[in-house]
Amino acid sequence: MRKIFILFFIFIFSYSVYYFRFDLYSLLIEISGKIEIENELEKNIRPNTMLYIKVRNDKNIIFAIKEIINPVFPVNFSINRKNVLYPDISSFNIKIETTINSHGEVGKIKPGDIYSKPIEANIFSRNIKIKIDRTR
């Protein structure tokens, strides 16, 4: 009888971990690093701009965002569970990208925005180096 109870408990525990894995990803997320910018592009930054650090899942949907007002480069950043907007769509393999703009729209890159190329990582990445080197 005891073995059956233990097997039942292991089954329930395993199923729960599998079923709630996305919530576990969002609780365990810990990403940190440094963001640098090209010198020519830093001159284009005006007051009251926002630096958005966007985290996308493996289906390319944003599920976490970190906002920094009036960034001073180089910027050290840390993304944790407080920055996760949609825990249901989080994933282990992610893409991180940054955008600097003054219009406040996160998803679209408009003329005048400064941005980086996406960097592939996982939710436990540390010491990520992001270089902002593109403009529209």
Beta strands, then each sheet from edge to edge (+ up, - down):
strand 1: 31-37
strand 2: 50-56
strand 3: 62-69
strand 4: 75-79
strand 5: 93-101
strand 6: 114-116
strand 7: 119-122
strand 8: 128-135
sheet 1: 3+ 2- 5+ 6- 8+ 1+ 4-
sheet 2: 3+ 2- 5+ 7-
end
